[in-house]
Amino acid sequence: MTFKQMNISEPVCRALLEKNYSTPTLIQEQAIPEALTGRDLLGLAQTGTGKTAAYTLPLLSRLVAEGNPDNHIRAVIMVPTRELAQQIDM
């Protein structure tokens, strides 16, 4: 399966291909379709398996598709530690 087949928006798919990402990891393959529907999700996987992308790619894809003309907050990402927040922010 590819990101394009998962209905990730075209601009996000292009950005992924530019960074040489074409195939989702297992956690991404399981989480992205659920997240694209707007459902809450909890994903557990080892470090380095792509969990951050599993929730940020659907978020970016939906923002691209739906826009945000009123500049409202559309998502809140909560993490348990400052270190993880800094890692995600990069």
C-alpha positions in Angstrom: 0.0 0.0 0.0 1.2 3.6 -0.7 0.3 6.9 0.9 -1.6 7.8 -2.2 -3.7 4.7 -1.9 -4.5 5.7 1.6 -6.2 8.9 0.4 -3.5 11.3 1.7 -3.9 14.6 -0.1 -1.8 15.1 -3.3 0.3 18.0 -1.9 1.2 15.9 1.2 2.0 12.8 -1.0 4.3 15.0 -3.2 6.1 16.2 -0.1 6.5 12.6 1.1 7.9 11.5 -2.2 10.4 14.4 -2.2 11.7 13.0 1.1 11.8 9.5 -0.3 8.9 8.2 1.7 6.6 6.0 -0.4 5.4 3.2 1.8 3.8 3.6 5.2 5.0 1.6 8.2 2.7 -0.8 9.9 1.5 1.7 12.5 0.9 4.3 9.8 -1.0 1.8 7.6 -3.3 0.9 10.6 -3.7 4.5 12.0 -3.9 6.8 9.0 -7.2 5.5 7.5 -8.9 5.9 10.9 -7.4 9.3 11.5 -8.5 10.5 8.1 -12.1 9.8 9.1 -11.6 12.2 12.1 -11.7 9.4 14.7 -9.6 9.6 17.8 -6.9 7.0 18.0 -4.3 5.5 20.3 -1.4 3.9 18.6 1.3 1.8 20.3 4.5 0.9 18.6 8.3 0.9 19.2 10.4 4.0 18.9 11.3 4.9 15.3 8.3 3.2 13.6 6.6 6.4 12.5 4.0 7.1 15.1 4.3 10.9 14.8 3.7 10.7 11.0 0.8 8.3 11.7 -1.2 11.2 13.2 0.4 14.2 11.6 0.0 13.1 8.0 -3.8 12.7 8.2 -4.0 16.0 10.1 -2.0 17.8 7.4 -4.0 16.1 4.7 -7.3 17.2 6.2 -6.1 20.8 6.7 -5.0 20.9 3.0 -8.3 19.5 1.8 -10.6 21.5 4.2 -8.6 24.6 4.6 -8.7 26.9 7.6 -10.0 30.3 6.5 -10.9 31.4 10.0 -7.5 30.5 11.4 -9.0 28.4 14.2 -7.2 25.8 16.1 -8.0 22.5 14.4 -6.0 20.0 16.5 -4.4 19.6 19.8 -1.5 17.2 20.2 -0.7 16.1 23.8 2.4 14.3 24.8 3.6 13.0 28.2 7.0 14.6 28.3 8.8 17.8 27.3 11.4 15.9 25.4 8.8 14.2 23.2 7.2 17.6 22.6 10.5 19.0 21.5 11.1 16.0 19.2 7.7 16.4 17.6 8.2 20.1 17.1 11.3 19.6 14.9 
